[in-house]
């Protein structure tokens, strides 16, 4: 059986699949050439991340496909219901990248509260001529300890974010449409652990109380953060979006930053990927990354192994 890893797969995943008797084609085929490639090579399964689209038209045109795998959490680039209705297996790896995304949230947070996103731009340009002025400009940072983090979407990633926040001494608030309470366990290097139960609250209450708001929901039909929600937040709050573009209204965000309502924001995802709006790219109060939440070596190893395990179970056993 042939597996096309169109958006890549880790070596550990390839090794596991080959050991299981599969041939892995770890190459990138352009979207408009996928149909021909799959049919010409009699591909049994296609593995994607967020770049490749697997919609009804492609599914109909490729009768050899038996499985679609998503290396990650969200599957909005796959016509899941249609694929399942037509007898295909559809799999993903919802837990494999949770820690990586959660750590990126705090990479943005730590950078923003100490103005690293700005000073890293200014120091190479003027660090030798304006050192004292830059030191003064960036000497009003704050600590995360003691601050309140509001988590919108309390699934696996949101819970990993909560663990880090608790370890830092932050107060954690969470809201989620599908759960009223979650129990999370912090595991430490020496084998000890502590368990916390976090009850979710109303989103408006979270927005009112949080110093920072971080988004961890699936793709939505409409925004979940607009000018209306921002108005309910504390003056000078921060916003992080490592979930999906299109859940945060970017125009409203820029307006809120320019007015001072929002002090800064960290964005890993954008409404118009892979061409983010220039107003975002040039704004000095934004900490920006190019959709790399799950892109750590460790996460990619876990994703590859999890995909391989599921594929072997579904297609061989």
Secondary structure as UniProt FT lines:
FT   STRAND          2..5
FT   TURN            6..7
FT   HELIX           11..19
FT   TURN            20..21
FT   STRAND          23..25
FT   HELIX           31..33
FT   HELIX           34..40
FT   TURN            41..42
FT   STRAND          45..48
FT   HELIX           56..61
FT   TURN            63..64
FT   STRAND          67..70
FT   TURN            76..77
FT   HELIX           80..85
FT   TURN            86..87
FT   STRAND          89..92
FT   TURN            94..97
FT   HELIX           98..113
FT   TURN            114..115
FT   HELIX           116..126
FT   TURN            127..129
FT   HELIX           131..137
FT   TURN            145..146
FT   STRAND          148..152
FT   HELIX           156..167
FT   TURN            168..169
FT   STRAND          171..175
FT   STRAND          181..187
FT   TURN            189..190
FT   STRAND          193..199
FT   HELIX           203..209
FT   STRAND          212..215
FT   HELIX           227..231
FT   TURN            235..236
FT   STRAND          237..241
FT   TURN            245..246
FT   HELIX           250..259
FT   STRAND          262..267
FT   TURN            271..274
FT   HELIX           278..281
FT   TURN            284..285
FT   STRAND          286..288
FT   TURN            293..294
FT   HELIX           297..311
FT   HELIX           312..316
//
